Amino acid sequence: MDNFVSIGNDLFYVGANDRRIPLFESAYPVPRGVSYNSYLLLDEKTVLFDTVDRAVSEQFFENVERALGGRTLDYLVIHHMEPDHSASFGGIVKRYPKVKIVLNQKTAVMLNNFFGCPLPEIVTVKEGDELDTGKHKFRFVFAPMVHWPEVMLSFDVTTGTLFSADAFGTFGALDGSVFADEVNFEREFLDDARRYYFNIVGKYGAQVQSVLKKAAGLPIKTVCPLHGPIWRKGFDWYLKHYDVWSRYEPEEKGVAVFYASVYGNTANAAQILASALAGKGVNRIKTYDVSYTDLSYCLAEAFRYSHCVFAAPTYNNGVFTSMERLLNDLAAHNYQNRAFALIENGSWAPQANKIMREKLTALKNMREIGGGVTLLSALKEKTKDELFSLADEIATDIKN
Ligand code: FEO
């Protein structure tokens, strides 16, 4: 049965939620599911903005058909070609064969590569082009690499509505309301929004900054992303987070302690350091075992805090595998601009600090605090003293 929502200004939410998906993009756990948003405009012309993932396509087709109320579909705007938004493209064309597809040149190539089917009539747009649908007029704003190279946004100049593609989206299904101002976004979504941002587009901070500059020139009243709630109030608060995130600035002064541990000794050291930090007055500390916490959460937390500690055993003359994966993933996402400290363990030839240091200092504007603490198998009183000294240095650095 259909389940669409009128969101005002001739616009309808026709997307759907998937709470069965274990891994978004086969990579990121989404225990709270995810929404695939699509919007339908009923103006003199009818316009569908993006489609949805195959997993929820039946619900989506019912929503579109019922919301159209017997009218045909005149336009389908494709803002982003990734299949979580375009997989139902073929089903829409089959149902509405006269629909005109509004896209840009890069999208046309990708559409053919993905689906290779004969396309209906195409309207190719360039940056700044406009689509007039009667009462509404849509201006296209290109947003390459937010999240793929073909991404574009559209802005309804009549109502101030920005269709923002993946930008300003979040993991997490919509539990009822489709509006951010009708849920406690900070409590219910912000952690997932941060994890979504850094894992999906974290690498492309410069490109996000460029889109934010374009958006700053628009009189935005409502933001309709492709995942998560719609913003019609308080968007500036969320925009500030995007600005901080895409400038690679820490969101909070505090410490994320990441450790990998084979027999518990490195975990012991990391926990002692975390407790010592708390004793020194640091009140924003998060501690993660990177072998048991999914990488996507660790990545987001590393970007969240001003200071990070990495503690790992030496393994195969390198860094223990789960820590190595985290460090590689941080590098792949342009991690930068943070202070870090190191703890290693090595029963006969400790190597981990040297390798972790090389990986971290190869990134932009990374600063080490202390010279690294070394455990030889288990902790000794001397090592504990070194951890206390390191905690002191980190706490002092945070206060300054
Ligand atoms: Fe939600 Fe880049 O797709």
Residues whose N, C-alpha, C, O or C-beta is under 5 A from the ligand:
A	BS01	FEO	E82 D84 H147 D166
